[in-house]
Amino acid sequence: MYFHVLKGLYLKAILFLALSMILTAHVKTEELETYWSAEHVNIDGQMTEWINKPTHYIEKNRVMLGLRNDSENLYFLFRFNNQEWVRLIRMSGVTLWLDNSGKGKKDFGIHYAGGFPPPDIQKPGREGDGGFSDNLTPEQKGRLKLKQESTVEQLTVIYKKSKQEILIPAGGSKGPAVCFDSLQGIYTFEFRVPLKKRDISDFTIDAQPGQKISLGLEWGELKMSDHERKREQMGGEGMMPPGGGMDGPPPGGGGPPGRGKPAMQKPEKQEIWVKARLALPPAE
C-alpha cells in the first residue's frame, strides 16, 4: 500500500516536471545581433535609419526584428506582413517587455495601443497599398481621415510585480516612444526606450552598453474590455461573426434549428523573445 502511494506521487511529480518543461520551451528565445547607433533615430515607423543595417528575420514567426543602441537609448524594430496580427494589435495593442537581467522576466514593459489606421486603409497622399481608399470620393476620404485622427493613441508603462500601469504620451516626453506605420501591406513598429534616467519622471530599462538584456513581444490576447473599447471607437460597430449579422442567420438558408449565434474563434496569443548584448561604442 505504502509502495503504491509513493509510486503514484512519483508519477505525478514526473508528469508535472514534464508539463513545466513543455510550457517553458513553448516560447523559444532567439539571439539577436545588436550594433552601435552613430546616428539619431527618428521614431516614425519608417525604415530610413534601418536601411543597410543588420536585422534579424525569424522564419518561424515570419517577422523582422532590429536592435541598436547608443549611450542613451535602445531602439527596437518590429516588422511583419500578417493582416490578422495587425487587426488584433489594433484591438488589444502590443507589449514590449524589457528585462535588464537577460532572463526573460515580465516585470517592466511598455504597451502600445491605437494611433494607427486599419491595415486596409492607406494614408492620404500615399500610393495605395492594397486598401480601398483609392476608390473613395474626396468627401469619403475626408470623413475617413477624421476617423483615423480620432483614434486614441495610448502608451502604458507596466510594472507587473508592483501591479502599476502608468499612461504616458507616446511621443517620448516621458522617456519611451513608439510609432507605427504601414506601406504596401508591411507593418512597422519602432520603439525607443532610454537606458538610464535623464529626468526623475523618465521610465527606463536601467541598463548600459555592453550589458546583456532580453526583450519580449506579446500581442493577440483579447479581453472583453478590448472588444468593448474597439466597439466604442467604431461607433458601436462590433465584430461580425461569419455569415451575416450578430443576430441574423447566415445567408443561403439559415442554419440548423436550435443553434444560437456562431461561435467566434478565439485569437491565439503571439509571443517572441530575444536575447542581446547592448553594443559598445567603437574604439577611437
DRENNU-620560 format. One record per residue: x, y, z of N, C-alpha, C, CB in turn; residue in one letter. Coordinates in steps of 0.2 Angstrom, whole numbers, padded with zeros to 4 digits, always signed. Glycine has a CB too. Layout:
<atoms>
XYZXYZXYZXYZa...
</atoms>
This chain:
<atoms>
+0004-0006+0000+0000+0000+0000+0004+0006+0000-0005+0000+0006m+0009+0006+0004+0014+0012+0005+0018+0013-0001+0019+0011+0011y+0020+0007-0005+0024+0007-0011+0019+0011-0016+0026+0000-0013f+0013+0009-0017+0009+0011-0022+0007+0019-0021+0002+0008-0022h+0007+0021-0015+0006+0028-0014+0012+0032-0016+0005+0030-0006v+0018+0029-0014+0024+0033-0017+0025+0033-0024+0030+0029-0013l+0023+0027-0027+0023+0027-0034+0019+0032-0038+0022+0019-0037k+0013+0033-0035+0008+0037-0038+0011+0045-0037+0001+0037-0034g+0014+0046-0031+0017+0053-0030+0022+0054-0035+0019+0054-0023l+0026+0049-0036+0032+0049-0041+0030+0051-0048+0036+0043-0040y+0025+0047-0050+0022+0048-0057+0019+0055-0058+0017+0043-0059l+0016+0058-0053+0013+0064-0053+0019+0069-0053+0009+0066-0047k+0024+0068-0050+0030+0073-0050+0033+0073-0057+0035+0071-0044a+0034+0067-0060+0037+0067-0066+0032+0070-0072+0038+0059-0068i+0026+0069-0071+0021+0072-0076+0021+0080-0075+0014+0070-0075l+0021+0082-0069+0022+0090-0068+0028+0093-0070+0021+0091-0060f+0034+0089-0069+0040+0092-0072+0040+0092-0080+0046+0087-0069l+0037+0087-0083+0037+0087-0090+0033+0092-0093+0035+0080-0092a+0027+0093-0089+0022+0099-0092+0026+0105-0091+0016+0098-0088l+0029+0106-0085+0033+0113-0084+0038+0114-0090+0036+0113-0078s+0042+0108-0092+0047+0109-0097+0044+0111-0104+0051+0103-0097m+0038+0108-0105+0034+0109-0111+0032+0116-0112+0028+0105-0112i+0029+0119-0106+0027+0126-0106+0033+0131-0106+0023+0127-0100l+0038+0129-0103+0044+0133-0103+0047+0134-0110+0049+0131-0098t+0047+0128-0114+0050+0128-0120+0046+0130-0126+0052+0121-0122a+0039+0132-0124+0034+0134-0129+0037+0140-0133+0028+0135-0126h+0040+0145-0129+0042+0151-0132+0050+0151-0133+0040+0157-0128v+0052+0150-0139+0060+0150-0140+0063+0157-0140+0061+0146-0146k+0068+0157-0136+0072+0164-0136+0077+0164-0141+0075+0165-0129t+0077+0169-0146+0082+0170-0151+0087+0174-0149+0078+0173-0157e+0093+0173-0152+0099+0178-0151+0099+0183-0156+0106+0174-0151e+0099+0189-0154+0098+0195-0158+0105+0199-0159+0092+0199-0156l+0107+0200-0165+0113+0204-0166+0111+0212-0165+0116+0203-0173e+0115+0215-0161+0114+0222-0160+0120+0226-0162+0112+0224-0153t+0119+0233-0163+0125+0237-0166+0125+0244-0163+0126+0237-0173y+0130+0247-0163+0131+0254-0160+0127+0259-0165+0138+0256-0159w+0123+0263-0163+0120+0268-0167+0124+0275-0167+0113+0269-0165s+0127+0276-0172+0131+0283-0173+0126+0289-0175+0137+0282-0177a+0120+0287-0177+0116+0292-0180+0110+0293-0176+0114+0291-0187e+0106+0298-0176+0100+0299-0172+0094+0295-0176+0098+0307-0172h+0090+0292-0172+0085+0288-0175+0078+0291-0173+0085+0280-0172v+0075+0293-0179+0068+0296-0178+0063+0290-0177+0066+0300-0184n+0059+0291-0172+0054+0286-0171+0048+0288-0174+0052+0285-0163i+0047+0285-0181+0042+0287-0185+0039+0282-0189+0044+0293-0190d+0041+0275-0187+0038+0270-0191+0041+0269-0198+0031+0270-0191g+0046+0272-0200+0049+0272-0206+0056+0268-0206+0051+0279-0209q+0058+0265-0211+0064+0261-0212+0070+0266-0213+0063+0256-0217m+0070+0272-0213+0075+0277-0216+0082+0275-0212+0073+0284-0214t+0082+0275-0206+0088+0273-0202+0090+0266-0201+0088+0276-0195e+0086+0262-0204+0087+0254-0204+0090+0251-0210+0081+0251-0201w+0090+0255-0216+0092+0253-0222+0099+0251-0222+0090+0258-0228i+0101+0245-0225+0108+0243-0225+0111+0242-0218+0112+0248-0229n+0106+0241-0213+0109+0239-0206+0107+0232-0204+0106+0244-0201k+0111+0229-0200+0109+0222-0198+0102+0221-0195+0114+0219-0193p+0098+0217-0197+0092+0215-0195+0091+0207-0194+0086+0218-0199t+0086+0205-0191+0086+0198-0189+0079+0195-0192+0087+0196-0182h+0079+0190-0196+0072+0188-0198+0071+0181-0195+0072+0187-0206y+0065+0180-0191+0064+0174-0188+0059+0170-0192+0060+0176-0181i+0061+0165-0195+0057+0161-0200+0051+0159-0197+0061+0156-0203e+0051+0156-0191+0045+0153-0188+0040+0158-0188+0047+0150-0181k+0041+0164-0185+0036+0169-0184+0035+0173-0190+0038+0173-0178n+0040+0173-0195+0039+0177-0201+0039+0185-0199+0033+0176-0205r+0044+0187-0195+0044+0194-0193+0052+0196-0194+0042+0195-0185v+0053+0202-0195+0059+0205-0195+0060+0210-0189+0060+0210-0201m+0066+0209-0185+0067+0212-0179+0074+0216-0180+0068+0208-0173l+0075+0222-0177+0081+0225-0177+0082+0228-0170+0081+0231-0183g+0089+0229-0168+0090+0231-0162+0097+0235-0163+0091+0226-0157l+0097+0241-0160+0103+0245-0160+0102+0250-0154+0103+0250-0166r+0108+0253-0152+0108+0257-0146+0114+0262-0146+0109+0253-0139n+0113+0267-0143+0119+0272-0142+0120+0273-0134+0117+0279-0145d+0123+0278-0132+0124+0278-0125+0118+0280-0121+0130+0284-0124s+0113+0282-0124+0107+0285-0120+0101+0280-0121+0105+0292-0122e+0100+0277-0127+0093+0274-0129+0094+0267-0132+0089+0278-0134n+0089+0263-0132+0089+0257-0135+0083+0258-0141+0087+0251-0131l+0085+0256-0147+0080+0256-0152+0078+0249-0155+0083+0261-0158y+0072+0248-0156+0069+0242-0157+0064+0242-0163+0066+0238-0151f+0066+0238-0168+0061+0237-0174+0058+0231-0175+0066+0238-0181l+0051+0231-0176+0047+0225-0177+0043+0226-0183+0042+0225-0170f+0044+0221-0188+0040+0222-0195+0037+0215-0196+0045+0224-0200r+0031+0215-0200+0028+0209-0202+0023+0211-0207+0025+0205-0196f+0020+0206-0210+0015+0207-0216+0009+0203-0215+0018+0205-0223n+0007+0201-0208+0001+0197-0207-0004+0202-0205+0003+0193-0201n-0010+0202-0209-0015+0207-0208-0019+0205-0202-0020+0207-0214q-0020+0199-0200-0023+0196-0194-0020+0199-0188-0024+0189-0194e-0013+0199-0188-0010+0201-0182-0011+0209-0181-0002+0200-0183w-0011+0213-0187-0012+0220-0186-0019+0221-0184-0010+0224-0192v-0024+0217-0186-0031+0218-0184-0031+0217-0176-0035+0213-0187r-0028+0212-0174-0028+0210-0166-0024+0216-0162-0025+0203-0165l-0019+0218-0165-0015+0223-0162-0019+0230-0161-0008+0225-0165i-0023+0231-0167-0027+0237-0167-0032+0236-0161-0031+0238-0173r-0034+0230-0159-0040+0229-0154-0037+0229-0147-0043+0223-0156m-0031+0226-0146-0029+0225-0140-0022+0227-0138-0029+0218-0138s-0018+0230-0144-0011+0233-0143-0006+0228-0143-0011+0236-0136g+0000+0230-0142+0006+0226-0142+0010+0228-0136+0010+0226-0149v+0013+0223-0133+0018+0224-0127+0025+0223-0128+0015+0221-0121t+0029+0227-0127+0037+0226-0127+0039+0225-0120+0040+0231-0131l+0041+0219-0118+0044+0218-0111+0052+0219-0112+0042+0211-0109w+0055+0222-0107+0062+0223-0107+0065+0221-0100+0064+0230-0108l+0069+0216-0100+0072+0213-0094+0080+0215-0094+0071+0206-0093d+0082+0219-0089+0089+0220-0089+0094+0215-0086+0091+0227-0086n+0090+0209-0084+0094+0203-0081+0095+0198-0087+0090+0200-0075s+0092+0199-0092+0093+0194-0098+0090+0188-0097+0100+0193-0099g+0085+0187-0092+0082+0181-0090+0074+0180-0093+0082+0180-0083k+0072+0185-0097+0065+0185-0100+0060+0186-0095+0065+0178-0103g+0061+0190-0090+0056+0192-0085+0051+0197-0087+0059+0194-0078k+0045+0196-0086+0039+0201-0087+0038+0205-0081+0033+0197-0090k+0042+0210-0080+0041+0215-0075+0040+0222-0077+0047+0214-0070d+0045+0224-0082+0045+0231-0084+0043+0230-0092+0051+0234-0084f+0038+0233-0094+0036+0233-0101+0032+0240-0103+0031+0227-0102g+0031+0241-0110+0028+0246-0112+0022+0243-0117+0032+0252-0116i+0016+0246-0116+0011+0243-0120+0008+0249-0125+0005+0240-0115h+0008+0247-0131+0006+0252-0136-0001+0250-0139+0011+0253-0142y-0006+0255-0139-0012+0253-0142-0015+0259-0146-0017+0251-0137a-0018+0258-0151-0021+0264-0155-0016+0268-0159-0025+0268-0150g-0019+0273-0162-0014+0278-0165-0012+0276-0172-0008+0278-0162g-0016+0271-0175-0014+0269-0182-0020+0266-0186-0008+0264-0183f-0021+0267-0192-0026+0265-0196-0027+0258-0197-0027+0269-0203p-0033+0255-0199-0034+0248-0201-0029+0246-0207-0041+0247-0203p-0027+0240-0207-0022+0238-0212-0025+0239-0220-0021+0231-0212p-0031+0240-0221-0034+0241-0227-0035+0248-0229-0040+0237-0229d-0032+0253-0225-0033+0260-0226-0026+0263-0228-0037+0263-0220i-0025+0267-0233-0019+0270-0234-0019+0277-0231-0018+0270-0242q-0013+0280-0230-0013+0286-0228-0014+0291-0234-0006+0288-0225k-0017+0297-0232-0018+0302-0238-0011+0304-0241-0021+0308-0235p-0012+0304-0248-0006+0306-0252-0001+0301-0253-0002+0312-0248g-0002+0295-0251+0002+0289-0252-0001+0284-0257+0004+0285-0246r+0003+0281-0261+0000+0276-0266-0003+0271-0262+0006+0274-0271e-0008+0268-0265-0012+0263-0262-0008+0257-0260-0018+0260-0266g-0009+0254-0255-0005+0248-0253-0010+0242-0252-0002+0249-0246d-0015+0241-0257-0019+0236-0257-0026+0237-0253-0016+0230-0254g-0027+0244-0251-0033+0245-0247-0038+0248-0252-0031+0251-0243g-0044+0251-0249-0049+0253-0253-0050+0260-0254-0056+0250-0250f-0045+0264-0251-0047+0271-0251-0045+0274-0258-0042+0274-0246s-0042+0271-0263-0041+0274-0269-0048+0275-0273-0037+0269-0274d-0053+0271-0271-0059+0271-0274-0064+0276-0270-0062+0264-0274n-0062+0279-0265-0067+0284-0261-0067+0290-0265-0064+0284-0254l-0073+0294-0263-0074+0301-0266-0070+0305-0261-0081+0303-0266t-0068+0311-0263-0065+0316-0259-0068+0317-0252-0064+0323-0262p-0075+0317-0252-0079+0318-0246-0078+0312-0241-0086+0319-0248e-0078+0306-0244-0077+0300-0240-0070+0300-0237-0079+0294-0245q-0065+0302-0241-0059+0302-0239-0058+0307-0233-0054+0303-0244k-0061+0312-0233-0061+0317-0228-0064+0314-0222-0065+0323-0230g-0070+0311-0222-0073+0308-0216-0068+0302-0213-0080+0305-0218r-0065+0298-0218-0061+0293-0216-0054+0296-0212-0058+0289-0222l-0052+0301-0215-0046+0305-0211-0048+0307-0204-0043+0310-0216k-0054+0310-0204-0056+0312-0197-0056+0306-0192-0062+0316-0197l-0059+0301-0195-0060+0295-0190-0053+0292-0188-0064+0290-0194k-0048+0292-0193-0042+0290-0191-0038+0294-0186-0037+0290-0198q-0039+0301-0187-0036+0305-0182-0039+0305-0175-0036+0312-0185e-0045+0303-0175-0049+0302-0169-0047+0296-0165-0056+0302-0169s-0043+0291-0168-0041+0285-0164-0036+0287-0159-0038+0280-0169t-0038+0285-0153-0034+0286-0147-0027+0283-0147-0038+0285-0141v-0022+0286-0146-0015+0283-0146-0013+0283-0138-0010+0287-0150e-0012+0277-0136-0010+0276-0129-0004+0272-0128-0016+0272-0126q+0000+0274-0123+0007+0271-0122+0006+0270-0114+0013+0275-0124l+0007+0264-0112+0006+0262-0105+0013+0259-0102+0000+0258-0103t+0015+0261-0097+0021+0258-0094+0019+0253-0089+0026+0264-0090v+0021+0247-0089+0019+0242-0085+0024+0240-0080+0016+0236-0089i+0023+0240-0073+0027+0237-0068+0023+0231-0065+0030+0242-0063y+0024+0225-0068+0020+0219-0066+0020+0217-0059+0022+0213-0070k+0026+0217-0056+0027+0215-0049+0023+0219-0044+0034+0215-0047k+0024+0226-0045+0020+0231-0041+0013+0232-0043+0024+0237-0040s+0011+0229-0049+0004+0230-0052+0003+0237-0053-0001+0227-0047k+0008+0241-0056+0007+0248-0058+0006+0248-0066+0013+0252-0056q+0002+0252-0068+0001+0254-0075+0000+0261-0076-0005+0250-0078e+0005+0264-0079+0005+0272-0080+0005+0274-0087+0012+0274-0076i+0000+0278-0088-0002+0280-0095+0003+0286-0096-0009+0282-0096l+0007+0286-0102+0011+0292-0104+0010+0293-0111+0019+0290-0102i+0013+0299-0113+0012+0301-0120+0017+0296-0124+0015+0308-0121p+0015+0295-0131+0018+0290-0135+0024+0293-0138+0014+0287-0140a+0025+0300-0138+0030+0304-0142+0037+0304-0138+0028+0311-0143g+0037+0302-0132+0044+0301-0129+0045+0306-0124+0049+0302-0134g+0041+0311-0122+0042+0316-0117+0043+0313-0110+0036+0321-0117s+0041+0307-0109+0042+0303-0103+0047+0298-0103+0036+0301-0100k+0051+0298-0109+0056+0293-0110+0054+0288-0116+0057+0288-0104g+0050+0283-0115+0049+0278-0120+0045+0282-0126+0045+0272-0118p+0046+0279-0132+0042+0282-0138+0041+0276-0143+0046+0287-0142a+0035+0276-0146+0033+0271-0150+0029+0274-0156+0028+0266-0147v+0030+0271-0162+0027+0274-0168+0025+0268-0173+0031+0279-0172c+0020+0268-0176+0018+0263-0181+0017+0266-0188+0011+0259-0179f+0018+0262-0193+0017+0264-0200+0016+0258-0204+0022+0269-0203d+0013+0259-0210+0012+0253-0215+0013+0256-0222+0005+0250-0214s+0015+0251-0226+0017+0253-0233+0016+0246-0237+0023+0257-0234l+0012+0246-0242+0011+0240-0246+0010+0234-0242+0017+0240-0251q+0006+0234-0237+0005+0228-0234+0010+0226-0229+0004+0222-0238g+0015+0230-0227+0021+0228-0222+0020+0233-0217+0028+0229-0225i+0019+0230-0211+0018+0234-0205+0024+0235-0200+0012+0231-0201y+0025+0241-0198+0032+0243-0195+0030+0246-0188+0036+0247-0199t+0033+0243-0183+0033+0247-0176+0040+0249-0174+0030+0242-0171f+0041+0255-0172+0048+0257-0170+0047+0259-0162+0050+0263-0174e+0052+0256-0158+0052+0258-0151+0058+0261-0149+0051+0251-0147f+0058+0266-0145+0064+0269-0141+0063+0269-0134+0065+0276-0144r+0068+0266-0130+0067+0266-0123+0074+0268-0120+0066+0258-0121v+0074+0273-0116+0080+0276-0113+0084+0270-0109+0079+0282-0108p+0090+0270-0109+0094+0266-0105+0094+0268-0098+0101+0265-0108l+0095+0274-0097+0096+0277-0090+0091+0284-0089+0103+0279-0088k+0090+0285-0083+0085+0291-0082+0089+0298-0084+0083+0292-0075k+0086+0302-0088+0089+0309-0089+0085+0314-0084+0088+0311-0096r+0079+0312-0082+0074+0316-0078+0071+0311-0073+0069+0320-0083d+0069+0314-0068+0066+0310-0062+0060+0306-0064+0065+0314-0056i+0056+0309-0070+0050+0306-0072+0051+0301-0077+0045+0312-0074s+0057+0300-0080+0058+0296-0085+0057+0288-0083+0065+0297-0088d+0055+0284-0088+0054+0277-0087+0059+0274-0092+0047+0275-0089f+0064+0270-0089+0069+0267-0092+0070+0259-0091+0076+0271-0091t+0074+0256-0095+0076+0249-0094+0082+0248-0089+0078+0246-0100i+0085+0254-0087+0091+0254-0082+0096+0249-0084+0088+0252-0075d+0099+0250-0090+0104+0246-0092+0110+0250-0095+0102+0241-0098a+0115+0247-0097+0121+0251-0100+0124+0247-0106+0126+0253-0095q+0128+0251-0110+0131+0247-0116+0135+0242-0113+0135+0252-0120p+0135+0236-0117+0139+0230-0115+0135+0225-0111+0145+0232-0112g+0129+0227-0108+0125+0223-0104+0121+0218-0108+0121+0227-0099q+0120+0212-0105+0115+0208-0109+0108+0209-0106+0118+0200-0107k+0104+0209-0111+0097+0210-0109+0092+0205-0113+0094+0218-0111i+0086+0205-0111+0081+0201-0115+0075+0205-0117+0079+0194-0112s+0072+0204-0122+0066+0208-0124+0061+0203-0127+0068+0213-0130l+0054+0205-0125+0049+0200-0127+0043+0204-0130+0046+0196-0121g+0041+0202-0136+0035+0205-0139+0029+0200-0138+0036+0206-0147l+0023+0204-0136+0017+0200-0134+0011+0203-0137+0016+0199-0127e+0007+0200-0141+0001+0203-0144-0004+0197-0145+0003+0207-0150w-0010+0199-0147-0015+0194-0149-0020+0192-0144-0012+0189-0152g-0019+0193-0138-0024+0190-0132-0029+0195-0131-0020+0189-0126e-0035+0194-0133-0041+0199-0132-0044+0197-0126-0045+0198-0138l-0046+0203-0123-0050+0203-0117-0057+0206-0119-0047+0206-0111k-0062+0205-0114-0068+0208-0116-0068+0216-0116-0073+0206-0110m-0064+0219-0112-0063+0226-0111-0060+0228-0118-0058+0228-0106s-0056+0224-0121-0053+0226-0128-0058+0227-0133-0047+0221-0130d-0063+0222-0133-0068+0221-0138-0073+0227-0137-0072+0215-0137h-0074+0229-0131-0079+0234-0129-0076+0241-0131-0081+0234-0122e-0069+0242-0130-0066+0248-0132-0066+0249-0139-0059+0248-0129r-0065+0243-0143-0065+0244-0150-0072+0246-0153-0062+0237-0153k-0077+0243-0150-0084+0245-0152-0085+0252-0151-0089+0240-0148r-0083+0255-0146-0084+0262-0144-0080+0266-0150-0081+0264-0137e-0074+0264-0151-0070+0268-0156-0073+0267-0163-0063+0265-0157q-0077+0262-0165-0080+0261-0171-0087+0264-0171-0080+0254-0173m-0089+0267-0166-0096+0270-0166-0101+0265-0164-0097+0273-0172g-0100+0259-0161-0105+0254-0159-0105+0248-0163-0111+0257-0159g-0100+0248-0168-0100+0243-0173-0096+0237-0170-0097+0245-0180e-0098+0231-0170-0095+0226-0167-0092+0221-0172-0099+0221-0162g-0088+0216-0170-0085+0211-0174-0091+0207-0177-0080+0207-0171m-0091+0206-0183-0097+0202-0186-0095+0194-0187-0099+0204-0193m-0099+0190-0184-0097+0183-0185-0098+0181-0192-0102+0179-0180p-0095+0175-0194-0096+0173-0201-0103+0172-0203-0092+0167-0202p-0105+0174-0209-0111+0173-0212-0117+0177-0210-0113+0166-0209g-0116+0184-0209-0121+0188-0208-0120+0192-0201-0127+0185-0207g-0126+0195-0199-0126+0200-0193-0125+0196-0187-0132+0204-0193g-0126+0200-0181-0125+0197-0175-0130+0193-0173-0124+0203-0170m-0136+0194-0175-0142+0190-0173-0145+0186-0179-0147+0194-0170d-0144+0188-0185-0147+0185-0191-0144+0179-0193-0147+0190-0197g-0148+0175-0197-0145+0168-0199-0140+0169-0205-0150+0164-0201p-0136+0165-0206-0131+0166-0212-0135+0165-0218-0126+0160-0211p-0132+0169-0223-0136+0169-0230-0136+0162-0233-0132+0173-0235p-0141+0161-0237-0142+0154-0240-0145+0149-0236-0135+0152-0242g-0150+0151-0233-0155+0146-0230-0154+0145-0222-0153+0140-0233g-0151+0150-0219-0151+0149-0211-0146+0144-0209-0158+0148-0209g-0148+0141-0204-0144+0135-0201-0148+0130-0198-0139+0138-0196g-0146+0125-0195-0149+0120-0191-0153+0123-0186-0145+0115-0188p-0160+0121-0185-0164+0124-0179-0161+0123-0173-0171+0122-0180p-0162+0128-0168-0160+0127-0161-0153+0129-0160-0160+0119-0160g-0149+0131-0165-0142+0133-0164-0142+0141-0163-0138+0132-0170r-0138+0143-0159-0138+0150-0157-0133+0154-0162-0135+0152-0150g-0130+0159-0160-0125+0163-0164-0119+0159-0165-0123+0170-0160k-0116+0160-0171-0110+0156-0172-0104+0158-0167-0107+0158-0179p-0101+0153-0165-0095+0155-0160-0089+0158-0164-0093+0148-0157a-0087+0163-0161-0081+0167-0164-0075+0163-0162-0081+0174-0162m-0070+0162-0166-0064+0159-0165-0059+0163-0160-0060+0156-0171q-0057+0160-0155-0053+0164-0150-0046+0165-0153-0052+0161-0143k-0044+0172-0154-0037+0173-0157-0031+0170-0152-0036+0180-0157p-0026+0168-0156-0020+0164-0152-0015+0170-0150-0017+0159-0157e-0013+0170-0144-0008+0174-0142-0002+0173-0145-0008+0174-0134k+0002+0178-0147+0008+0178-0150+0014+0180-0145+0009+0182-0157q+0019+0177-0145+0025+0179-0141+0031+0178-0144+0024+0176-0134e+0036+0183-0144+0043+0182-0146+0048+0184-0141+0044+0185-0153i+0053+0181-0140+0058+0183-0135+0065+0183-0138+0058+0179-0128w+0069+0188-0137+0076+0188-0140+0080+0190-0134+0076+0193-0146v+0087+0188-0135+0092+0190-0130+0097+0194-0134+0095+0184-0127k+0100+0199-0131+0105+0203-0135+0110+0206-0130+0102+0208-0139a+0116+0207-0132+0121+0211-0128+0121+0218-0131+0128+0208-0128r+0119+0223-0127+0120+0230-0130+0126+0232-0132+0117+0235-0124l+0127+0235-0138+0133+0237-0141+0137+0242-0137+0132+0239-0148a+0144+0241-0138+0148+0246-0135+0150+0251-0140+0154+0242-0132l+0152+0257-0139+0154+0262-0144+0161+0259-0147+0155+0269-0141p+0162+0261-0153+0168+0259-0157+0174+0262-0154+0167+0260-0164p+0179+0258-0154+0186+0261-0151+0188+0266-0156+0191+0255-0150a+0190+0272-0152+0193+0278-0156+0200+0277-0158+0192+0284-0152e
</atoms>
